[in-house]
Amino acid sequence: MLESLIDFLRQSPGIAYLIVFFGALIEGETIILSASALAAAGYLSISKVFAIAFFSTLFIDQVLFYVGHYLHQHPGRPLSERFPRLYEKFKRAVVLLKKYDTWFILSFRFIYGIRAVSPIVIGLCGSAPRRFVILNFVSALVWALLSCGLGYCLGDYLFDPQTGRLLERSVGQMQIVGGCILAGFVLAFLLLKWRHRARSR
């Protein structure tokens, strides 16, 4: 099944690049890593994967920042009423922004759980648009370079450089790694759920 999917993406690179675009919009590091690995095997262009990932993440975070900037200039209902489901994440992002400021703006892409709301919070807190544009550009560049670089190295390890096919040992290892990642997510979910219950008592 995995081989069939890879062959499909090889025959339809346009769809693969579209997936990369949407993956970068929705915090899809896994998608960027996978696409970069396929690029190492010759199925995609690493320069195109990098360019799409970079400009997509730069674009969406810039848009979210201006949403926050607009709300900062036009205050209305409290955030707890506007975004009740996201309010806890907003508070966490505000604490980190006030504590670390520039470093937080440079690194929010790498913080699981609050990445999507962070640009909004940065705008809400009154950060200057010009300053955010510069820091966001640097952050997006570093993120895209790391994600594509790691994915490309992973592809060198998983695929046969001559045929571009998955190595037999790679399939088994990918299943093990995938199982470990899934177990990690389940464990993290259970821990967060337990922590939430403990706080509500």
C-alpha positions in Angstrom: 0.0 0.0 0.0 2.8 2.4 0.9 4.6 1.6 -2.4 1.3 2.2 -4.3 0.9 5.6 -2.6 4.5 6.6 -3.4 4.0 5.6 -7.1 0.8 7.6 -7.2 2.6 10.7 -5.9 5.4 10.1 -8.3 3.0 10.1 -11.2 1.0 13.1 -9.8 3.6 15.5 -8.4 1.2 18.4 -8.6 -1.0 16.7 -6.0 2.0 16.0 -3.8 3.0 19.7 -3.9 -0.6 20.7 -3.1 -0.4 18.4 -0.1 2.8 20.1 1.0 1.1 23.5 0.7 -1.8 22.6 2.9 0.5 20.7 5.2 2.6 23.8 5.9 -0.6 25.7 6.5 -1.8 23.4 9.3 1.4 22.6 11.2 2.2 19.6 9.0 5.8 18.9 9.9 5.2 15.2 9.1 4.0 16.1 5.6 7.1 18.3 5.0 9.4 15.5 6.3 7.7 12.9 4.1 7.8 15.1 1.0 11.5 15.9 1.5 12.2 12.2 2.0 10.5 11.6 -1.4 12.6 14.3 -2.9 15.7 12.5 -1.7 14.5 9.4 -3.6 13.9 11.5 -6.8 10.2 11.6 -6.7 9.9 15.3 -6.0 12.0 18.4 -6.2 13.5 19.4 -2.9 13.8 23.0 -4.0 10.0 23.1 -4.8 9.2 21.4 -1.5 11.3 23.9 0.4 9.9 26.9 -1.4 6.2 25.8 -0.9 6.8 25.0 2.7 8.6 28.3 3.4 6.1 30.6 1.7 3.0 28.7 3.0 4.0 28.9 6.6 5.2 32.5 6.2 1.9 33.4 4.6 -0.5 31.8 7.2 1.3 33.1 10.2 1.4 36.6 8.7 -2.3 36.4 8.1 -3.0 35.2 11.7 -0.8 38.0 13.1 -2.8 40.6 11.3 -6.0 39.0 12.7 -4.6 39.6 16.2 -3.3 43.1 15.2 -6.8 44.0 14.0 -8.4 42.7 17.3 -5.8 44.7 19.2 -6.8 47.9 17.4 -10.5 47.1 17.7 -11.1 45.7 21.1 -14.5 44.2 21.8 -15.7 41.2 23.7 -13.1 39.4 26.0 -11.1 36.6 24.4 -12.7 34.2 26.8 -16.0 34.9 25.1 -14.7 35.2 21.5 -12.6 32.1 21.6 -13.7 30.0 24.6 -12.1 26.7 23.3 -8.8 28.4 22.6 -8.6 30.6 25.6 -6.2 28.4 27.6 -3.8 28.2 24.7 -4.0 32.0 24.4 -3.1 32.4 28.0 -0.1 30.1 27.7 1.1 31.9 24.6 0.8 35.3 26.3 2.9 34.1 29.3 5.6 32.9 27.0 5.5 36.0 24.9 5.9 38.3 27.9 8.7 36.2 29.3 10.8 35.6 26.2 9.5 38.2 23.7 11.8 38.0 20.6 12.8 34.4 21.3 9.2 33.3 21.5 8.4 35.0 18.2 11.3 33.1 16.6 10.5 29.8 18.1 6.7 29.5 18.4 6.6 27.3 15.2 8.4 24.6 17.2 6.0 24.7 20.2 3.4 22.0 20.0 -0.1 22.9 21.0 0.0 26.7 20.7 1.7 27.2 17.4 -1.6 28.2 15.5 -2.7 30.7 18.1 0.7 32.3 18.8 0.7 34.7 15.8 -2.7 35.9 16.9 -1.5 36.5 20.4 1.6 38.3 19.2 -0.6 40.7 17.2 -3.1 41.1 20.1 -0.3 42.1 22.4 0.6 45.0 20.2 3.8 43.8 18.6 4.9 46.1 15.7 4.0 44.6 12.3 7.3 45.5 10.7 9.2 43.7 13.6 7.0 40.6 13.3 7.5 40.5 9.5 11.3 40.3 10.0 11.2 37.8 12.8 8.6 35.7 11.1 10.7 35.6 7.9 13.7 34.3 9.9 11.6 31.8 11.8 9.9 30.4 8.7 13.3 30.1 7.0 14.8 28.2 9.8 11.7 25.9 10.2 11.7 25.1 6.4 15.4 24.4 6.3 15.3 22.1 9.3 12.1 20.3 8.2 13.3 19.8 4.6 16.9 19.0 5.7 15.8 16.3 8.2 13.3 14.8 5.7 15.9 14.7 3.0 18.4 12.9 5.2 15.6 10.5 6.2 15.0 9.8 2.5 18.6 9.0 2.0 18.3 6.4 4.7 15.0 4.9 3.7 15.2 4.7 -0.1 17.6 2.9 -2.4 19.6 5.6 -4.2 19.7 3.5 -7.4 16.0 2.5 -7.8 14.3 5.1 -5.6 12.4 2.2 -4.0 11.9 1.7 -0.2 14.6 -0.6 1.2 13.1 -3.7 2.7 14.5 -3.0 6.1 13.0 0.5 5.9 9.4 -0.8 5.7 9.7 -2.7 9.0 11.6 0.2 10.7 8.9 2.6 9.6 6.2 0.5 11.1 8.1 0.3 14.4 8.7 4.1 14.3 5.1 4.7 13.4 3.9 2.5 16.2 6.2 4.4 18.7 4.9 7.7 17.5 1.3 6.6 17.8 2.0 5.3 21.3 3.6 8.6 22.2 0.6 10.6 21.0 -1.8 8.3 22.9 0.4 8.7 26.1 0.6 12.4 25.7 -3.2 12.6 25.2 -3.8 10.6 28.4 -1.4 12.7 30.4 -3.0 16.0 29.2 -6.4 14.6 30.0 -5.3 13.5 33.5 -3.7 16.9 34.0 -6.9 18.7 33.0 -8.9 16.6 35.4 -6.5 17.2 38.2 -6.7 21.0 37.7 -10.5 20.9 37.6 -10.8 19.2 41.0 
